[in-house]
Amino acid sequence: MRKKKEEQPLQDAIEKFYVQANNVLDMLEKRISLFYKKLSRLRKVIEEAAKSGEKDILVEALRAQKSINAQLKQHLGWYRNIQQILSKIEMAQMTRISTTLLERGRDILERISEQLSPERVEEVMAGLEEAVAKIETSTKISAEPLSLEEPTDTELEEEADKLIAKFSLPSPEKEEKEKRRDELEKELRKILEMSESEE
């Protein structure tokens, strides 16, 4: 009876954690979706700025792209980590259930021990321990974060020059070029100020 009383607060804590974790995962999914939308729109601004030779807008857009990519990476990391914790809790619950079943099985085995040797039981348990150790090792290896280098301003400017050279159009009329520049600047500002509610 005492065991059931001890299990209830743990079960309540697990259920509360599931609710909180799923709420956070929902929020992260919305943010990740927003980042992908911003990046998609930024790619268009980058291409247009490169085609029209607007280096300052291009550099600003590239900087925004790098910043959003960094935020996206961070949010994806949080999302992955929470999912891994949920998975580990599920594995731990299954281990707990399995342990309870193993305890019951042990009791049964003790009653029928004359039909099954202790050596065989030890062999099965050793196999179980080895399998669990392999799974834990694999999980740890797959959860290690990747390290990525951030580009310098010089690299961003070089990338901007390359894009301008690649996408340069014949020189349009000055007035038309200024109008397009204004449109690009407005689009860039909209992207940077975009919130989840504007998805």
Secondary structure, 3 states (H helix, E strand, C coil): CHHHHHHHHHHHHHHHHHHHHHHHHHHHHHHHHHHHHHHHHHHHHHHHHHHHCCHHHHHHHHHHHHHHHHHHHHHHHHHHHHHHHHHHHHHHHHHHHHHHHHHHHHHHHHHCCCCCCHHHHHHHHHHHHHHHHHHHHHHHHHCCCCCCCCCCHHHHHHHHHHHHHHHCCCCCCHHHHHHHHHHHHHHHHHHHHCCHHHC
